[in-house]
Amino acid sequence: MAEDVILRFDNVKFEYVEKKPVLDEACFCVRKGAKTTLMGQNGAGKSTIFKLIKGEIKPTKGDVFITNNATIATALQMVDKQDLNLTVEEYFAKAFDSVPGNIKGQINKVMNAVDLTAPIDRKLADLSGGQQARILLAFALIQNPDILLLDEPTNNLDESGIDHLVEFLVMYDKTVIVISHDADFLNCFTEGVVYLDVFTRKTETYVGDYYSVVEEINNRIEREIKKNAQLEKEIIDNKEKVNFFANKGGKMRKLASKLKEEIEELEENKVDVRREDKTIREFNIPSQGIVGNVVTIKSVKIIKNHKPVIKEVDILLRQRDRLLISGPNGIGKSLLLRSLVDNTSEGATILEDTRVGYYSQDFATLDYEQKVFDFLKSALNEGADIQEMRSIAAGFLITGELMGSKISHLSEGQKGLLFFARLILMKPGLLILDEPTNHINFRHIPVIAKAINKYEGAIILVSHMPDFVKGIKFNKELDLGRL
């Protein structure tokens, strides 16, 4: 029934730059209470669709219809930098034009919904990445929206956090639209998929769970390839006949002319087979070649019941040692990594003159106003030149036109790839990687795991992605949850 439709895109075209459409004749609808996934290649326009739904941008052509002025809220990928110094209570207050008198009760309710316990006077900057991810969802929920938009909601969540989110979404009776690269997560609750093709700029709608839709799309691609192969064979056969008959004259020439028309028709019937987005090139991260005790950890600070506790450990990392740090959200994994990098840890030290390649899960080390070119150039080391820098960047799909852009203009996935390009230029003696697969397209992850596994320096890694961790051989592990 048409009245069940809460959102409709009607031949929507949108372009940020004239004559370079991001969307072209996008048509789809979402029914009230549906759980829908936005699926597509990098740069296909998924984030643009979210902006159009929220009214932040307007279509170049076509219309976006929101039924009965349905309210909309978004759970963002990351906390905005300018909000990190707000307390939990101050942050939730931003969700209202006029702060309600019972805001503490409302905060408690939505924090329970996302399975988060944290003092409301705690600053967001002091929360772990997983806790911040839950806060972002709770911030959307406190607005009680008719349409909930989720942008990579499983980033930074541990296994229990993802399980709780799935349970919540299955029971949630409002409309949900999700962008995510986590296939297992999507398959648990998705009822339909809107697929965006980055090359045609159009949308296709599929009904069914996520894996069924992916299989349907793959089967369709195979059919398209087979059909094109058959047509191509007919075209080649007809071209050979044309060449033969064209030289015979008379009726044979007429036949050749007829065959030429058939060739044109066959060419028109060939299908534009969708092309998946490019995968980054395989790469190596050169090592500084530090000799000695690169990292010494004698004690760590963990967070239990929101209070710091010091625990003694005995960990020594030399060249080629790989340490996996694990534990639940909020235990202090990122805190430990940051204190190592900042040299503020009382129980852990890094060998002097060691170049540290630090991948921060929240991109806190990035200056968003800096240009991509300058960010990479600042990492040039030991004889690398600008031409080599550009070549390395291109391997991570950071093209020439992006080099002059501010980092703020990059997508979250592009920021992540930019970090890896910089690591190559740095030639670090130690890699400290905090959730390095967040925001990264799943096609790139095996390439990144292979490069990290080949790296010959010392490695400290935090990751909640089991498949990624399996691709790297660790000889040491520190489970903060068991200390």
N, C-alpha and C positions, 0 to 999 in steps of 0.2 A: 504493500500500500504506500502511495506517495506521501501520505501524511506521516509515515514512520521515518522519513528521511530528515536527518538533522543538519546535514551538510551536503552541498552540491557544488561541484565545479562544472561550469557550462562553457565549453570551448575557450578555456582560459589560455591566453598568451601572455608571457611576461618576459621582459628583457631589461637587464641592468644597463647594457650598452646597446645603442640603436643597431638594429639588424643582426644582433647576436642573441636570439631567444634562448632563455633557459627552459621555458615551457612553451609548447606550441599546440593549441587545440586540446588542452588537457581536459578530459571529461571523466568524472567519476562521482559517485555519491556514497555517503556513509549513513547507515540507518541508526536510529536512536538505540543506545545500549550496546552497539557493536564493538568488538575488539579487532581493530584493523592495523595491519603492518604496512608502513611505507617502505618499499624495497626498491633498490636501484644502485647503479654504479656510483663511484665517487664523482661529485659534480653534476649528478643527474637532476638536482633541484629539490631534494627532500626538505632541506632547511628552508628553501624558498617557499615551498607549499605551507610549511608551518607559519611563516611570516604572513602569507596571504590569508590564511585562516584567522590569524590574530588581528588582521587589519593593519599591520605595521607597514605594508606596502600594498599598492593597488594594481590590479591587472592592467596590462597594456591594452588588451582586448578581452572580451568575454566577461563573465560574471562569477563571483563567489557568493553563494546563498547560504546564510546561516538561519535556520528555521526559528521563528519566534524569538529572535535576539538571544539565542542560547549563549550562556556565559562560557568563557574559555580560560583555562589556566595551563601553564607550561611548567613541567619539571625540567629545568635546564641541565646541561651536561656538567657545568662547573659553577661554583659560587663566583660572582663577579668580584674582581680584586678589591674594588672600593667598599665591598660589604664585609670583608674578612675581619675588620676591627669592630664590627657590631656584635653585641651579645645575641644569644639565641632569641631572647624576647624582643630586642630592638629589630632584629631581622624579620620576625613574623609580623611585627607592627606595620612593616612596609606593605603588607598585603591588603591593607585597608585604607580607604580614604579617611575614615574616621575610626579611630581605634576603639573597639568595643570594651565595655567595662569588664566583661568576663574573658578577656583575652588569655589569661593564664589557664583557665579551664579548657579553652579551645586548643591551646598549644599542647596541653597534656593529652587531649583526645587524639590529635593527629600524630603526635609522637608515639603514642601507643599503637596507632594504625600501622606505622612503619617500623615498629619494634625497636625504638630508640629510647635510651635513657641517658639524659644529659642535663646538668644544671642549666636553668634558663639564663643565668648570669654569666655563663661561659662564653668567651669570644669564639666566633666561627673559626678563626685562624688556629685556635687551640684544639679543634676537633680533627679526628683522622679523616682521610679521604672517604672511607666508607661511611663514617658518621655524617660527613657533609653531603654525601649522595642521598642519604635518608632524609636529611633536613630539606634538601631541594624538593623531594617528593612531598614531604609534609607541608612545605610552603605552598605547593600547588593545591593540596587537599584542603587546606584551611580556607581557601577561597570558595569551596563547595561548587566547583564548576560543572556545567552540563557536559562539556567536552574537555577531557584531560589529554594533554599532549605530552608524551614522554620522549625525550631525546637521549638515547644511549643510557637508559636508567640503571643498567647493571654495572657500569664502570665503577670501579673501586669497591663494589660489594663482595663480601666473602660468600661462601656457599650457603650459609644459613640466611644471609641477607637476601640472596637471590631466591631461595626457597620461600621466604616470607613474602617477598614481592609477588611471586607467582600466585601464591595462595590468596593474597589480597586482590589481585587483578581478576582472578577467577570468580571471586565473590562480589566484586565491585559491580554495581548495577548501572553505572553511568557509561557514556561513550568514551572509548579510549583509542587513541591513534599513537602508534609507537614507531620510532626509528631505532633500530638496533642491529648490531652485527652478530649478536649472540643467538645462533640458530636454535640451540636446545631451549633457551629461555622463550623465544618466540613461539616455538612449536607447542608449548604448554598451554597457551590460551588464545592464540590467533584463530580467528574465524574467517578471515579474508585478507587478501593482499592487494594493494594498489602498487603496480610495478611501473617505475619510471625508466624510460630508455634514454640514456645520455646522448644517443646519436640522433634519434628521431624527434626527441623532446616531447614525446607523447606518453600518455598513461594507458595502462591496461588493467582491468579488474579481474581478480580471480577469487573464487570461493573455496574454502577448505583450510585445513591446518597448514602450517608453514612448509613442512617437508613435502606434503602432497603438491603444493603449489610449485615449489622448486622443481620437483620431478616433472610436473606438467610443462613448465617452461623449458626444461632441458629436453623433454621429448619433442616439444614443438621445434626447438632449434635443430634437432636431428632430422625431423621431417622436412624443415626448410632447406637444410643442406642437401638431403637426398633429392628433393624436388629440383633444386638448382643444378645438381649434377646431371640429372636426366635431361633437363632443358639444355644444358651446355653441350651434352652429347649430340642432341638433335641439331643444335645450332652449327656445330662443327661439321656434321654429316651434310647438312644443307649447304654450307659454304663450299664444301668440296664439290657438290653437285652443280652449284652455281658456276664455279670456275670451269667445270667440264662443259656444261651446256651453253655457256655464254659464247664460246668460240665456235659453236656449230651453226649458228644462224637460223633464220626462219622460225618454225614452231618451237625449236629448242631454246631460242633466245627468249621467247615469251614465257616458257616454262622457268627459265632462269630468273626472269623478272618476278614471277609469282613466288618463287622460292625466297627471293630477297624480302618480299613482303612478309612471308612466314617467319623469316629470321627476325625481322623487326618486332613481330608480335611475340615471338618466343622470348626475346630480350626483355620486352615489357612485362612478361609474366614471371620473370625471375624475382624472387623474394629478397627484400633487404634483410639478410640474416643479421640478427642482433649481435653485436660484438661486445664482449665483456671488457671492463676497464683494464688498463694495463697493470701489470704487476711490476714492482720495483726490480731493478737489476740485482743480481747476486753481488755481494760486496764483502770486503774484509776490513776490519778495524785494526789498523797497525798499533802495535804495543810500544810503549816508551822503553821497555826492557829494563825495568827497575830490578836491582838485585838486593835481596835482604828481606827483612820483615816489613812487608808493605802495610799491613794493618794489624794492630794488636788490640784485642778487646778483652779487658779484665772484668768489667762489670757493665751492666745495662740498666737503664731506667725503664720500667714498665708501668702501665697505668692499670690499677685495680680499684674498682669502685670509685673511679674518677680521682684517685690519689696516686701520686708517684711512689713507686717502691723500687729500691735498688737491689739487683740480684747479681751475684758473682758468677762469672763464666770464665772460660779459658780458651780463647780462640786466637789463632795466629794464621795470617794469610801471607803466603809468598806468591811469587809469579806462578801463574797457571792454577792457583787455588780458586775454587768457586764455592761461595757460601750462599745458601738459600735461607732467607729469613721468613718464617711463617708465623701464623697466629691470627686470632679473630680481629675483626674491626675494632679499633679503639685501644688496642693493647700497647701501641707505641712503636710500631714498625717504621713508619715514616719519620717519626720523631727521632728515632735512633739514627736513621740515614742522614737527616738534616744536621743533627749534632755532630756527626762525623765530618760532613762536608764543611760545616762552619767552624770546626775545631772547638766546639763548646762542650764536648762530652768529657766528663771527668774520668771515665773508665775506659776510653777508647782513643787511639791515636793512629794517624796515618804518617808513614815515613816521610821525612822532609824531602822537598823537591819532587814529590810524586805529582804528576799531572792527573787530576781527577775528572773523569767524564761522568757528570751527574745528570741523570734523566729524572726530572721532578714530575710526579704524576699530575700536579696542578699547574705546571708551566710557570711556577713562581719565579724562576730565574730569568724568564724572558722579559725584555723591555718591549712592550707592544708597539711603542712609537718608533723603534729602531727599524731600519730597512733590512730586508732579508739579505741583501748583498753585504751590508756592513756587519751583520751578525756572523755570517760565515767567514768574512775576511778577517775578523778579529780572532778567529781560531787557527788561521794559517800557521803552519809549523814546519820547521826544518826543511826549507827549500821548496815547499809547495807554492805553485803560482796561481794567478787568477784564472788562467785557462783550465787548469786542472780542477780548480774549485768549481767552475761552472759545469764541467763534465760530471763531477761527483754529484752536484745538485740535480743535474738532469736525470741521473740514475735513480733519484728519489722523486721523480716527476715534478721537481721544482724547476720549471721552465724559465726561459729568458724573461718573459713578461712578468713573472712573479718576483724576479730578483730585485726589481725596483719598487716593489710594494712594501708597505709597512707590515710588520708581523701581525698586527691586529686584523689585517684584511684576509689572512689565511684561515682556512677551516681548521677545526681541531685536529683532524687527521693530517693535514699538511704541516701543522706545527710539530706534530710528533715525528714525521719524516724529516723535517728540518733539523731536529735534534740529532738524528742518526747521521745525517750528512756532516754535521759539525763534529761529531765524535771521530769520524774518519780523519778530518783535517787536524784535529787536536793531537792524535797519536797518544792517547792517555796511558798511564801506567796502572790505573785502577778504574774499573767501571762500577759505578753505584747507580743501579737502575730500579726506580720505584714505579711499579706498574707500567712498564714500557709498551704494553699492547693496548692501553686505553686509547680509544679514538682511532685505532689503526684498522684499516680494511683487512678482513680475514685472509685475503689472498696474499698480503704482504707478510703475514706472521711467520710462516715456515721459513721464508728467506731471512728474516731478522733472527729467528732462533738459530739457524745454521751459522750465521755470521758471529753471533755471540759465542756459540759453542767452539768456533775456530779461534776466537780471540786468545792470545797467549799471555795477557796480563792477568791480574787478580780481578775477581768479580764478586760483587755483593748484589743480590737480586731479591726483590719482593714482587710477587705476582700471584694473583688469584686465578690465573688461567692454567688449568692442569695440562692441557695439550701443549701449550707453549713451554711449560716447565719440563715436560717429558723430552723435548727436543734438545735439552742442555744437560750435560753430564756434570753433576755436582758431587764434590767429595766432602763437603761439610754442610751441616744444617743446624739452624738455631730456631727452635720453636718457642717463641716468647710466651705462648699460652700454657706451656708446661713447666715454666720456671717457678 
